[in-house]
């Protein structure tokens, strides 16, 4: 009898582990990190908040316009993802790029930056309108990623991931946003979230 109880307990634990690994949304190994409310301004100078994304799947990253290294290829890669989703007829996906240099990246500066990539602003928002300390804490608390602007320097240290967020505002996955982008995997996960 004792062996049977232990076996049942082990099976129950295994099933629970499997369910946890899959996440409640069907994406394998989903992070399911909570994302706090936010309300900032976009490249048009208009308010944009987490509530504007409710019910939509979205992809986010952290960039800044005077970046001398990773931000140009990251934004180019995000543009490719935006186009691939269009080509596949996948709708209701938003893109959000948080500036990690808000003092410099005013709305018009972000708009000029996005224009270089022929960004479709219909579903892509470049955000600013917060302090440096605020975005550093926001990135760390929510996305578990570093943002740090060293004093007296014009370059900002930040991560290069793309983050997938579900319709409820939970961070589901992160992927490299710099090179060897797993476009197929990202699109597959977006489809899982939209069909769930």
Backbone as CSV, one residue per row, in Angstrom:
resi,resn,N_x,N_y,N_z,CA_x,CA_y,CA_z,C_x,C_y,C_z
1,UNK,0.829,-1.202,0.000,0.000,0.000,0.000,0.879,1.274,0.000
2,UNK,1.926,1.213,0.827,2.836,2.359,0.914,3.512,2.623,-0.437
3,UNK,3.907,1.547,-1.137,4.537,1.692,-2.453,3.575,2.342,-3.440
4,UNK,2.324,1.955,-3.378,1.304,2.504,-4.270,1.123,4.001,-4.010
5,UNK,1.109,4.400,-2.744,0.957,5.816,-2.381,2.144,6.631,-2.912
6,UNK,3.347,6.064,-2.749,4.542,6.757,-3.235,4.518,6.892,-4.755
7,UNK,4.085,5.813,-5.431,3.982,5.825,-6.880,2.983,6.878,-7.352
8,UNK,1.836,6.934,-6.674,0.793,7.918,-7.024,1.304,9.343,-6.800
9,UNK,2.014,9.547,-5.702,2.561,10.877,-5.393,3.580,11.286,-6.450
10,UNK,4.432,10.331,-6.863,5.446,10.610,-7.888,4.785,10.944,-9.221
11,UNK,3.744,10.193,-9.572,3.025,10.459,-10.825,2.370,11.831,-10.797
12,UNK,1.770,12.160,-9.659,1.131,13.472,-9.510,2.133,14.599,-9.671
13,UNK,3.305,14.421,-9.050,4.361,15.438,-9.148,4.844,15.570,-10.592
14,UNK,4.971,14.444,-11.295,5.413,14.462,-12.695,4.419,15.197,-13.573
15,UNK,3.135,14.923,-13.361,2.093,15.592,-14.156,2.111,17.094,-13.891
16,UNK,2.257,17.467,-12.622,2.301,18.878,-12.253,3.498,19.566,-12.913
17,UNK,4.641,18.867,-12.915,5.850,19.400,-13.535,5.646,19.599,-15.033
18,UNK,5.014,18.640,-15.680,4.733,18.746,-17.113,3.821,19.923,-17.412
19,UNK,2.794,20.087,-16.609,1.854,21.197,-16.810,2.552,22.532,-16.607
20,UNK,3.424,22.588,-15.599,4.157,23.826,-15.328,5.102,24.152,-16.477
21,UNK,5.791,23.119,-16.995,6.751,23.330,-18.082,6.060,23.856,-19.332
22,UNK,4.870,23.359,-19.606,4.143,23.805,-20.793,3.544,25.187,-20.600
23,UNK,3.348,25.576,-19.364,2.692,26.843,-19.097,1.217,26.719,-19.408
24,UNK,0.469,27.677,-18.976,-0.981,27.610,-19.180,-1.366,28.046,-20.585
25,UNK,-0.400,28.538,-21.363,-0.709,29.089,-22.678,-0.327,28.166,-23.830
26,UNK,0.283,27.032,-23.543,0.645,26.097,-24.592,2.035,26.271,-25.157
27,UNK,2.743,27.349,-24.805,4.114,27.548,-25.275,5.045,26.775,-24.338
28,UNK,5.863,25.868,-24.887,6.761,25.081,-24.029,7.722,25.976,-23.243
29,UNK,7.924,25.625,-21.984,8.872,26.340,-21.104,8.570,27.834,-20.982
30,UNK,7.300,28.186,-21.027,6.915,29.596,-20.907,7.360,30.166,-19.568
31,UNK,7.834,31.403,-19.589,8.304,32.054,-18.369,7.130,32.519,-17.501
32,UNK,6.088,33.050,-18.144,4.903,33.541,-17.431,5.238,34.568,-16.356
33,UNK,6.152,35.503,-16.701,6.507,36.571,-15.770,5.419,37.644,-15.817
34,UNK,5.040,38.140,-14.652,4.070,39.235,-14.593,4.724,40.526,-15.074
35,UNK,3.925,41.346,-15.718,4.402,42.640,-16.214,3.548,43.735,-15.595
36,UNK,4.191,44.649,-14.900,3.457,45.718,-14.220,2.813,46.676,-15.220
37,UNK,1.859,47.429,-14.745,1.220,48.460,-15.563,2.252,49.527,-15.921
38,UNK,2.113,50.090,-17.118,2.961,51.221,-17.489,2.160,52.154,-18.382
39,UNK,2.542,53.413,-18.375,1.920,54.404,-19.258,2.991,55.419,-19.646
40,UNK,3.393,55.372,-20.913,4.462,56.228,-21.402,3.956,57.016,-22.611
41,UNK,4.855,57.510,-23.450,4.431,58.180,-24.686,5.197,57.569,-25.854
42,UNK,4.547,57.575,-27.025,5.171,56.947,-28.188,5.825,57.981,-29.101
43,UNK,6.245,57.532,-30.276,6.984,58.384,-31.221,6.134,59.521,-31.775
44,UNK,4.835,59.434,-31.588,3.945,60.529,-32.025,3.674,61.505,-30.882
45,UNK,4.239,61.213,-29.701,3.983,62.041,-28.524,2.652,61.726,-27.870
46,UNK,2.056,60.594,-28.252,0.748,60.197,-27.707,0.924,59.199,-26.567
47,UNK,0.016,59.253,-25.575,0.095,58.284,-24.476,-0.078,56.861,-24.993
48,UNK,0.690,55.952,-24.417,0.593,54.534,-24.780,0.882,53.723,-23.533
49,UNK,-0.020,52.783,-23.227,0.106,52.049,-21.970,-0.103,50.555,-22.169
50,UNK,0.126,49.821,-21.108,-0.076,48.373,-21.148,-1.518,48.047,-21.529
51,UNK,-2.454,48.868,-21.090,-3.865,48.594,-21.391,-4.162,48.681,-22.890
52,UNK,-3.353,49.438,-23.647,-3.522,49.513,-25.102,-3.152,48.198,-25.781
53,UNK,-2.454,47.340,-25.060,-1.995,46.060,-25.609,-2.856,44.886,-25.153
54,UNK,-3.840,45.171,-24.314,-4.698,44.108,-23.776,-5.373,43.338,-24.907
55,UNK,-5.299,42.012,-24.828,-5.937,41.176,-25.835,-5.081,40.939,-27.068
56,UNK,-3.865,41.500,-27.074,-2.976,41.316,-28.225,-1.663,40.668,-27.792
57,UNK,-1.108,39.876,-28.682,0.233,39.355,-28.487,1.193,40.455,-28.927
58,UNK,2.295,40.619,-28.199,3.254,41.645,-28.611,4.693,41.217,-28.365
59,UNK,5.590,41.884,-29.108,7.018,41.618,-29.020,7.694,42.925,-28.614
60,UNK,8.579,42.837,-27.616,9.233,44.040,-27.095,10.748,43.904,-27.134
61,UNK,11.402,45.056,-27.192,12.849,45.089,-27.015,13.241,46.420,-26.389
62,UNK,14.539,46.557,-26.095,15.080,47.766,-25.475,16.190,48.294,-26.376
63,UNK,16.032,49.547,-26.821,16.994,50.130,-27.759,17.190,51.611,-27.425
64,UNK,18.136,52.265,-28.101,18.228,53.728,-28.041,18.816,54.236,-29.353
65,UNK,18.461,55.451,-29.696,18.713,55.934,-31.055,20.171,56.290,-31.348
66,UNK,20.950,56.638,-30.321,22.360,56.992,-30.572,23.297,55.816,-30.312
67,UNK,22.721,54.629,-30.249,23.476,53.388,-30.025,24.471,53.178,-31.167
68,UNK,25.703,52.857,-30.819,26.755,52.677,-31.825,27.005,51.211,-32.162
69,UNK,26.270,50.296,-31.526,26.564,48.878,-31.744,25.316,48.053,-32.099
70,UNK,24.564,47.627,-31.100,23.566,46.571,-31.300,22.171,47.026,-31.745
71,UNK,21.827,48.274,-31.531,20.426,48.695,-31.736,20.001,48.735,-33.204
72,UNK,20.924,49.096,-34.085,20.580,49.112,-35.511,20.253,47.706,-36.010
73,UNK,21.137,46.692,-35.776,20.760,45.346,-36.217,19.529,44.795,-35.502
74,UNK,19.358,45.121,-34.222,18.159,44.663,-33.503,16.889,45.210,-34.151
75,UNK,16.906,46.507,-34.457,15.718,47.120,-35.053,15.487,46.586,-36.456
76,UNK,16.558,46.345,-37.185,16.436,45.738,-38.508,15.810,44.341,-38.399
77,UNK,16.234,43.574,-37.410,15.681,42.230,-37.199,14.213,42.275,-36.790
78,UNK,13.859,43.271,-35.968,12.459,43.418,-35.567,11.606,43.780,-36.794
79,UNK,12.169,44.616,-37.690,11.473,44.976,-38.932,11.217,43.731,-39.784
80,UNK,12.218,42.847,-39.836,12.064,41.592,-40.585,10.946,40.737,-39.988
81,UNK,10.894,40.688,-38.662,9.836,39.911,-37.997,8.470,40.513,-38.307
82,UNK,8.376,41.840,-38.257,7.116,42.516,-38.578,6.666,42.149,-39.999
83,UNK,7.605,42.153,-40.947,7.283,41.835,-42.338,6.899,40.367,-42.503
84,UNK,7.611,39.459,-41.834,7.298,38.033,-41.944,5.891,37.731,-41.427
85,UNK,5.507,38.384,-40.344,4.152,38.187,-39.812,3.108,38.685,-40.810
86,UNK,3.396,39.815,-41.448,2.502,40.340,-42.491,2.384,39.351,-43.634
87,UNK,3.542,38.846,-44.076,3.580,37.910,-45.202,2.769,36.648,-44.914
88,UNK,2.735,36.249,-43.643,1.989,35.050,-43.259,0.530,35.355,-42.905
89,UNK,0.174,36.629,-42.986,-1.203,37.021,-42.695,-1.550,36.970,-41.219
90,UNK,-0.545,37.062,-40.365,-0.770,37.021,-38.914,-1.017,38.445,-38.422
91,UNK,-2.201,38.654,-37.858,-2.596,39.998,-37.418,-2.643,40.076,-35.895
92,UNK,-2.960,41.269,-35.415,-3.090,41.519,-33.975,-1.816,41.222,-33.200
93,UNK,-0.670,41.514,-33.806,0.615,41.435,-33.105,1.181,42.853,-33.069
94,UNK,1.534,43.302,-31.870,2.098,44.638,-31.707,3.595,44.540,-31.423
95,UNK,4.289,45.623,-31.720,5.721,45.714,-31.437,5.954,46.929,-30.553
96,UNK,6.790,46.759,-29.530,7.084,47.849,-28.605,8.590,47.911,-28.386
97,UNK,9.163,49.071,-28.671,10.587,49.293,-28.403,10.694,50.356,-27.313
98,UNK,11.206,49.941,-26.156,11.401,50.869,-25.038,12.757,51.542,-25.200
99,UNK,12.784,52.875,-25.193,14.071,53.569,-25.231,14.752,53.447,-23.874
100,UNK,16.049,53.146,-23.901,16.821,53.066,-22.662,17.634,54.350,-22.450
101,UNK,17.349,55.364,-23.280,18.023,56.658,-23.169,16.977,57.766,-23.310
102,UNK,16.012,57.802,-22.375,14.845,58.679,-22.541,15.136,60.174,-22.569
103,UNK,16.238,60.593,-21.960,16.553,62.030,-21.976,16.871,62.508,-23.390
104,UNK,17.504,61.652,-24.173,17.869,61.971,-25.560,16.719,61.608,-26.505
105,UNK,16.128,60.444,-26.268,15.129,59.900,-27.195,13.732,60.471,-26.965
106,UNK,13.560,61.704,-27.376,12.233,62.332,-27.349,11.416,61.743,-28.509
107,UNK,10.103,61.934,-28.512,9.270,61.328,-29.563,9.749,61.587,-30.985
108,UNK,10.122,62.826,-31.306,10.534,63.122,-32.681,11.842,62.412,-33.049
109,UNK,12.724,62.218,-32.070,13.990,61.515,-32.304,13.700,60.030,-32.577
110,UNK,12.780,59.460,-31.807,12.391,58.060,-32.013,11.738,57.872,-33.380
111,UNK,10.920,58.839,-33.781,10.234,58.757,-35.078,11.262,58.773,-36.219
112,UNK,12.229,59.650,-36.098,13.288,59.747,-37.117,14.082,58.434,-37.180
113,UNK,14.334,57.848,-36.019,15.061,56.577,-35.947,14.257,55.476,-36.647
114,UNK,12.978,55.370,-36.321,12.118,54.353,-36.927,11.980,54.528,-38.431
115,UNK,11.959,55.776,-38.880,11.821,56.062,-40.311,12.967,55.467,-41.134
116,UNK,14.149,55.365,-40.515,15.309,54.784,-41.221,15.046,53.341,-41.651
117,UNK,14.144,52.674,-40.932,13.879,51.255,-41.174,12.547,51.019,-41.889
118,UNK,11.921,52.120,-42.334,10.597,52.016,-42.961,9.619,51.241,-42.066
119,UNK,9.665,51.547,-40.786,8.809,50.894,-39.803,7.344,51.165,-40.115
120,UNK,6.509,50.162,-39.983,5.064,50.350,-40.063,4.583,50.693,-38.661
121,UNK,4.266,51.981,-38.450,3.864,52.435,-37.124,2.435,52.023,-36.760
122,UNK,1.755,51.366,-37.693,0.403,50.899,-37.412,0.355,49.939,-36.238
123,UNK,1.462,49.184,-36.034,1.490,48.249,-34.900,2.855,48.222,-34.204
124,UNK,3.600,49.345,-34.339,4.910,49.411,-33.666,5.009,50.748,-32.944
125,UNK,5.304,50.687,-31.659,5.396,51.898,-30.830,6.772,51.977,-30.182
126,UNK,7.441,53.098,-30.410,8.712,53.382,-29.757,8.383,54.242,-28.535
127,UNK,8.748,53.775,-27.348,8.286,54.447,-26.135,9.383,55.208,-25.401
128,UNK,8.965,56.323,-24.804,9.806,57.169,-23.972,8.880,57.866,-22.960
129,UNK,9.387,58.924,-22.316,8.518,59.658,-21.389,8.661,59.208,-19.943
130,UNK,9.838,58.737,-19.584,10.126,58.303,-18.218,11.571,58.699,-17.912
131,UNK,11.983,58.564,-16.669,13.349,58.893,-16.291,14.289,57.711,-16.505
132,UNK,15.577,57.996,-16.488,16.583,56.948,-16.684,16.487,55.867,-15.608
133,UNK,16.372,56.304,-14.381,16.295,55.349,-13.269,15.049,54.474,-13.383
134,UNK,13.965,55.086,-13.830,12.698,54.348,-13.961,12.796,53.218,-14.989
135,UNK,13.384,53.493,-16.148,13.466,52.441,-17.182,14.457,51.354,-16.754
136,UNK,15.491,51.742,-16.038,16.447,50.741,-15.549,15.769,49.772,-14.587
137,UNK,14.957,50.307,-13.680,14.255,49.469,-12.704,13.142,48.658,-13.370
138,UNK,12.430,49.287,-14.289,11.338,48.628,-15.019,11.859,47.409,-15.784
139,UNK,12.981,47.581,-16.471,13.572,46.487,-17.264,14.005,45.337,-16.358
140,UNK,14.606,45.684,-15.240,15.093,44.659,-14.317,13.948,43.923,-13.631
141,UNK,12.994,44.673,-13.105,11.881,44.078,-12.349,10.979,43.204,-13.216
142,UNK,10.740,43.621,-14.438,9.757,42.947,-15.284,10.377,41.987,-16.287
143,UNK,11.391,42.447,-16.993,11.976,41.653,-18.074,13.250,40.919,-17.650
144,UNK,13.678,41.142,-16.393,14.891,40.493,-15.851,16.102,40.771,-16.737
145,UNK,16.154,41.999,-17.253,17.256,42.382,-18.135,17.908,43.668,-17.634
146,UNK,19.185,43.819,-17.943,19.931,44.987,-17.461,19.761,46.176,-18.400
147,UNK,19.612,47.340,-17.794,19.710,48.627,-18.491,20.504,49.519,-17.560
148,UNK,21.605,50.072,-18.035,22.419,50.937,-17.183,23.147,51.961,-18.037
149,UNK,22.945,53.237,-17.712,23.682,54.301,-18.397,24.762,54.818,-17.448
150,UNK,26.019,54.475,-17.725,27.092,54.960,-16.842,27.159,56.486,-16.864
151,UNK,27.504,57.055,-15.736,27.592,58.517,-15.630,28.620,59.063,-16.610
152,UNK,28.304,60.210,-17.185,29.197,60.927,-18.103,29.522,60.136,-19.370
153,UNK,28.651,59.189,-19.727,28.832,58.448,-20.986,27.563,58.567,-21.820
154,UNK,27.723,58.439,-23.150,26.545,58.575,-24.010,25.988,57.229,-24.470
155,UNK,26.689,56.142,-24.161,26.200,54.810,-24.534,25.557,54.122,-23.328
156,UNK,24.522,53.352,-23.587,23.768,52.683,-22.523,24.008,51.180,-22.622
157,UNK,24.275,50.565,-21.487,24.429,49.109,-21.431,23.018,48.516,-21.343
158,UNK,22.720,47.566,-22.230,21.386,46.946,-22.183,21.409,45.594,-22.875
159,UNK,20.403,44.785,-22.577,20.286,43.466,-23.185,19.819,43.551,-24.628
160,UNK,19.967,42.440,-25.344,19.636,42.429,-26.772,18.531,41.414,-27.104
161,UNK,17.708,41.101,-26.128,16.654,40.105,-26.348,15.389,40.717,-26.939
162,UNK,14.648,39.863,-27.661,13.262,40.141,-28.021,12.411,39.369,-27.011
163,UNK,11.354,39.995,-26.533,10.478,39.374,-25.545,9.083,39.191,-26.137
164,UNK,8.511,38.018,-25.936,7.154,37.728,-26.390,6.211,37.843,-25.204
165,UNK,5.159,38.647,-25.364,4.196,38.893,-24.293,2.809,38.469,-24.770
166,UNK,2.059,37.824,-23.896,0.748,37.306,-24.308,-0.369,38.333,-24.136
167,UNK,-1.586,37.912,-24.448,-2.750,38.797,-24.448,-3.101,39.320,-23.056
168,UNK,-2.635,38.633,-22.024,-2.905,39.056,-20.645,-1.763,39.904,-20.079
169,UNK,-0.726,40.119,-20.887,0.393,40.938,-20.424,1.433,40.162,-19.647
170,UNK,1.520,38.849,-19.872,2.559,38.042,-19.226,3.721,37.835,-20.210
171,UNK,4.932,37.968,-19.702,6.114,37.740,-20.531,6.297,36.232,-20.666
172,UNK,6.227,35.757,-21.896,6.209,34.319,-22.167,7.594,33.775,-22.480
173,UNK,8.317,34.443,-23.366,9.622,33.937,-23.808,10.556,35.106,-24.113
174,UNK,11.852,34.794,-24.134,12.809,35.747,-24.690,13.693,35.014,-25.698
175,UNK,14.141,35.770,-26.687,14.934,35.225,-27.797,16.058,36.209,-28.097
176,UNK,17.107,35.734,-28.734,18.143,36.667,-29.155,17.561,37.626,-30.196
177,UNK,17.886,38.884,-30.061,17.412,39.872,-31.026,18.523,40.408,-31.899
178,UNK,19.728,39.841,-31.733,20.898,40.411,-32.393,21.363,39.617,-33.612
179,UNK,21.567,38.313,-33.450,21.999,37.507,-34.591,21.422,36.103,-34.482
180,UNK,21.327,35.437,-35.627,20.702,34.107,-35.683,19.323,34.129,-35.008
181,UNK,18.512,35.079,-35.409,17.181,35.250,-34.813,16.320,34.025,-35.133
182,UNK,15.701,33.418,-34.130,14.852,32.249,-34.393,13.452,32.670,-34.868
183,UNK,13.399,33.296,-36.049,12.125,33.825,-36.554,11.033,32.763,-36.564
184,UNK,11.366,31.566,-37.046,10.362,30.496,-37.145,9.798,30.138,-35.778
185,UNK,10.680,30.086,-34.787,10.237,29.742,-33.426,9.341,30.837,-32.847
186,UNK,9.740,32.087,-33.058,8.931,33.210,-32.553,7.537,33.170,-33.180
187,UNK,7.486,32.985,-34.494,6.201,32.950,-35.202,5.366,31.756,-34.737
188,UNK,6.011,30.631,-34.537,5.312,29.439,-34.035,4.681,29.723,-32.667
189,UNK,5.432,30.375,-31.780,4.920,30.692,-30.448,3.788,31.722,-30.508
190,UNK,3.903,32.671,-31.425,2.827,33.662,-31.597,1.547,32.951,-32.043
191,UNK,1.692,32.006,-32.972,0.525,31.248,-33.447,-0.110,30.428,-32.316
192,UNK,0.743,29.839,-31.475,0.214,29.066,-30.328,-0.596,29.990,-29.424
193,UNK,-0.057,31.158,-29.128,-0.767,32.101,-28.239,-2.074,32.572,-28.860
194,UNK,-2.066,32.818,-30.153,-3.278,33.333,-30.809,-4.350,32.276,-30.987
195,UNK,-3.946,31.024,-31.072,-4.921,29.949,-31.275,-5.391,29.303,-29.992
196,UNK,-4.719,29.673,-28.889,-5.035,28.990,-27.646,-6.431,29.343,-27.168
